[in-house]
Amino acid sequence: MEHDPPDFHTEPFRGSNHAPLDPETEADVIIVGAGPAGLAVAACLVQRGHSPLVIDRAQDIASSWRHHYERLHLHTVKTHSALPGRPFPDDAPRYVPRQGVVDYLVAYARQHGIEPTLGQNVTAIEPRQGPGAPWQVALANGRQLSANHVVVATGANRQPRAPRLPGEDVFQGRLLHSRGYRNAAPFKGQRVLVVGMGNTGAEIALDLVEHGVRTALSVRSPVNIVRRDVLGRPAQLSSLMLSQLPPVLGDALAVLLRNLTVGDLRRHGLPSASVSPLRQLREEGKTPVIDVGTVQRIKTGDILVYPGIQRLTSGGVRFTDGSEHPFDTVLLATGYDAALGELFPRTALPLDERGIPLQLSGEGALEGLHFVGFDVRQPGGLLRTIALQAPRVAQRISARQANGGRHA
């Protein structure tokens, strides 16, 4: 993908003494998203003397975390999950629960004086036509804002991915995406099939069975599973250590550790992936299942595992092995998409096969664009990656401002 770089020299840098900002139509930096990534970048910019405009379509800070299922805890330790400038409270547990993360993010915004503009949906981000700041941000209410920099912090999980299943039109039960799951109460007395063995599917299945719901998993592909803790050592810290080794050695040790601690689950319907958890994360951006009890429930038969779905029937599911079983609810833990094409309808972005940005900060025609909170290929968890990326982006923005708007 090639673009002719825009000329940043024809107009004074917006926000300089020669070209002050119009607060109604302009901003030096616009941050789209008031979750961990957006707040972290905003805080780092505030520390450097900027006043970024943070916009979110939700009505609350950290909206995604507010609406996750209630059982959710971080799978990464609090000491390696905090954002720049504020640790988690001393009395927080090692693995912070969902509400604890929400409280932390609210306190984080308050500490840094970040007051997002909420309830405003960004419909498009495009290069500005004509003089002035190079980027134009369109809101659903018709307002148009131009900016020198736009930080996209909407994350890799912006839009639920819900593949259409054969037989949906005849299935008489309930079909929903995991985004709509909060707790097990609505499913009491039902037979529930959770489709997908990622972290969300594994933990929702565990939550259901712990509350007495008859639960099964549909798993169509081999999986990588690691224990959250081995002999008291968090998997996050082990992955960080192994990632520092030469890949061949690190991958071999990761497979050995997986095999020793999780074991062979093929007779339970869960063959292990052929590549190491580290390699799968590095090459595919696919996080291994961090087990917090699901595997034991599978071994005891409390959670049954079936292969992929062939089709839905009126009263249940027919699987690819030819078996058919009744279910009242099919819950799709099938993941999310970044859906950046919706935000950039006329601008080509460098994206990988999953639609994730390949660059932290744009170059050439994309100078002034930044993407924080999308890199799911790094060991140690996304919050740790955000904490590393936010200061880098803030420094790049500050350097360009200090350089009069020219390339830093």
N, C-alpha and C positions, 0 to 999 in steps of 0.2 A: 504494500500500500504506500503510494507516494503522494505527497501534497506539496504545493508551493508554499513555503513558509510565509506567514503574513509579515507585513512591514510594521514593526513596532516603533519606528522612528518618526513617522509622519505626524503623530499626535503626541502631545505631552502625556506623561504617565498620569492616568486618572487618579486623583487623590493627592497629587503633588501640589506645591504652592501655586503652580502655573495652571492647574486644571482641577480645582476642588470638586469634590463629589456632590452630586445632587441627591440628597437622602431619599427622595421620592422615587427615583428611577435608577440610581447607581449604588454600587457597593464595591469596596476594594476586593473583599473576598466573600463569596457566598458558599455556604456549606449546606449540602442537601442531605438531611438525615440527622436526627437528634438521638441516635443510639450511641453505643460506646465509641465507634470510630469518629462520628461527627463531633462528639463532646471532647474527645481526646485532641483532635486537631484544633478545635476552637480554643481549648485551654492553652495549648502550646503557642498559638498565635496571640492570645491575650497576654501571655508572659513576655512576648516580644513587642508589645505595644500596639497590636492590631485590634480592630473592633469588627470581627467577622459577623455576617448576618447568617444565622442558622435557621433553616426552614425545614419543617417536617409536616407530612400530610396528616399525621395522627394528632390527637388532642393532648397527648402527654409525652413527656420525656421518657425514653426507654420503653416505648410502646410495645415492641416485640417481646421484651422480657416480661412485661406485665401480662401478656396473653399466652405465654408458654404454659404447658401443662404444669400443674401445681407441684408434682413430685420432683421436678427438675432441680438438680444441683450442678454446679460447675464440675467438670471432670478434671479440671486443672487446679493446682493448689493456689491458695489466695496470694502467696508471696510472688507467684509468677503470672498473676492474672490482673494485677492492678494497673490502672492507667497512669500516665506521667503526672507526678505532682501530688498523688494522694494514695497511700496504701489502704488496704482493707482494714477495718477496725481490729484491734488486738483480740477482742472477744469473739470475732467471727470464727466459725469452724474452718478447718482446713479446706473443705470443699463447700463453698458458699451456696446456700439455697437460692432459689429463684427470687424470692422477695428480698433477700439480703442484697442481691445484685441490683435490684430496682432501687432500694434505699441508698445504696452506694452511689449509683449514677445520679440520683436526684441531689445528693449531698455534694457530689463532684461538680455538678453544674452550678450549684449555689456558691461553692467555695470560689469558683473562678468567675463569678458574675455573668454566667452564660444564661441569657433569657431568649430561648428560641421563639421564632414566629411559628405557632402551631396551627394545625387545621388548614394549612395551605398546601395544596397538591401541585407539585411541579409537573407540567405536562410536556415540556421540551427544553432542551439545552442545545443551543446552536451558535455557530460563529456569528458575530454581529456584522450586519451589512452596513458599511459606511464608517465614518470616523467615530472615535470614542473608544471605550473599553471593549476588548475583543470578543467577549462572550455575552450572549443574551439568554436569560432564563425566563421562560413563560410560565405563569401560574394559571390555575384553572379558573380563577376569578377574572381573568383578562389582563391582569397586571403584567408588565414587562420590566424586567430588571437587567441592567448590564453590569458586568463585573470584570475586573482584571483577572481574577482567579475564581474557578469553580471547583470545589472539592466535593466529589460524589462519594457519599458515605452511606448509601442505601443498602449495601451488603449483598452477599451472594444468595441470601434467602429472601429476596423481595417478593417473589410470587410463587405460590404453591404449584408444584408439578403434579398433576392428577391425570395420568393416562386413562384413556377411555377403554373399558374392558368389554369384551364381547359378552352379550347377554345382559347388559345393564338395563335394557328396556323390559326384561321379563323378571328381573330380580325383585322380589317383594319385600326384602329387608331394607335396612338403612345402609347407605353408602356415603362415607365422608372422608375428607382428608384429615390427617393428623393435626393440622392447624386448628381444627375445631374441637380437639380433645382437651379437656381440662382435668377431669378426674374420672374415677370408675363408677361413680354413683348412677349416672344415667343408663349404665349397661348391666345393672344388677339383674340376674336371672337370664341373661342372654348368652348366646354362643357367638363369640367375636373372633373374626379372622383379621390379624394384623398383617398387612402386605408390606414386606420390606424389613430387612435385618440390618438397618443402620442403627446408630445410637438412639434415635427417636423411637423406631419400631421396637427395638429390644427393651427399652425402658418402659414404654407404654404397655407392652405385653406383660412385663413384670408387675407393673402397677395394677393392671387388671386382675392378674391371678392372685396377687396378695390381698385383693378385696373380694375374692371368692367368685370371680367371673371365669367361666369356661373359655379358655383362650388358646388360640393356635397362631402359628406364624407361617406365612408363605414366603419361601426363600428360593429364588430361582438360580442364584449364582454362588460360587464359593465365597467365603468370607474370611476376613482377618479379625480375630478376637484377641484382646489382651486384657489381663486383669487390671483393674484400676490401681491396686496396690499389690505388691509382691514382697512379703516379709517386711511390711511397713514402709516400703519405698514406693512412691507414686510412679505410675507408668510415664507421666509427663517428664519427670526428671531422668528416668532411664532413656527415654527417646531422645532427649537433648544430649545426653552423654554419648549414645550410640551414633547420633548424627554427626558427631565430631570425628568419627573414625573414617578411614577410607570406605567408600560405599560397599565394596565387596565384603569387607570384614564386618561392618556395621549391620548389613543385611543378614549375613549368616548368623550373627549373634542374636538379632531380633527374631529370626525364625526359631532358633534354638530355645530362646526364652519363651516364645509363644507355645511351642510344642511341649515344653516341660511344665508350664503353668496351666495351660488350657486343655491340652491333650487332643486326642483324635476323636472328633465328634461325628464321624461319618455315619456310624450306626444310628445316630439320632437325627440324621438328615441334614447335617451341617458339615460338608467338606471344607477344609481350609483352603484359602487362596494359594496359588502356586508361587506368588511373590511375597516378599517380606512386608510387614506392616509399614516399615520405613519407605521401602521402594514404592509401594502403592500410593502412599501419601505424596511422595516426591514427584512421581511421574503422572499420577492421575488426579491428585488432589482429593483422594478418598480417605477419610479418617477411619482408622480401625474401630471396631466396636469396643468401647471401654466397658467391660463387664462389671456390673455391680450386683449380680445375683441371678441374672437371666439364665446363664449356662447351667447353674445348679438346678433350676426349676425345669429346664429341658431334660436334664439327666434323670430326674425323678419322674418324668412323665407328666408333670403339671402343665407344661406348655408343650403341645404337639407341634411338630414341624412338618409341613407339606411342601412339595415343589411348587413351581410356578403355576399360575392360573391359566387353564385352557379357556374357560368361559364361566360366567355366572349362570345359575339356573334359577328357577322361580323360588326355590327354597334354600339355595346354598351355592356351592362352588364345585365345579369339576376341574380337577388338577391335571397337569400334563402327564402324570403317570396313569391316568385313566380312572383314578378313584374319585368318588363324589361324596361330599359331606355337607350336612346342614349347618347354616349360619344365619343368625339374625342381623348381624352387622358386619360389614366389610370396611375396615379402616385402612386407608391408604397412607402408609408412612413412606411415601415415594419421593420425598425431597422437595427442593425448591429450585427456582431459577433466578438469576440476577436480573433478567429482563431489561437489560440496558438499551436494547433496541427501541423500547417505548420512550425512553428519555432522550435518545439521540436518533430521531426518525430519519434525518437526512445527513448524518455525519458518520463516516466509516471509522470504527474504532478497532485497534488491534486487540482481538479477543482470542482466547483459546477455544478448543472444541466444546467446552461447557459454557461459553459465553462470559468467561471471566477475563478482566483486563490483564494484558501482558505487561503493562507498565505502571509504575507507581505515579509517575508524572509524565504528561504528554510532551512531545517534542515536535518541532516543525510547526505544521498547521494546528497541532493540538497543544501547543505551548499555553500554559495557564490552566489546563485541566489536570486534576489529580484524583486518584482512585484509592481510597483507604478503606480497609476492612474487607477486601476481596481475596487476598492471597491465602488460600486454604491449603497450600502445599508445604507450609513451613512446620517443622516440629515444634511442639510446645504449646499448641493451641492458638486460636485466633485472637484472643484478648492479648496474649503476649506479643503477637505479631503487630497488632494495632499499636501497642505501646512503643514498639520500635519504629513503626512507620510514621506516626504522627509528628515527632520532632523533626524528622527528615523533611517532611512536606512543609512544615512551618518554617524551617530554615531556608528552604528553596524560595518560598514566597517572600520572606524577609530580604533575602539576598537580591531578588529581582527588584523589589521596591527600592532598596538602597542603591541599586544600579540604574535608577531612573526609568525602570520599566523594561530595560533591555534584557536580553538573555543573561542569566546568571552564570 
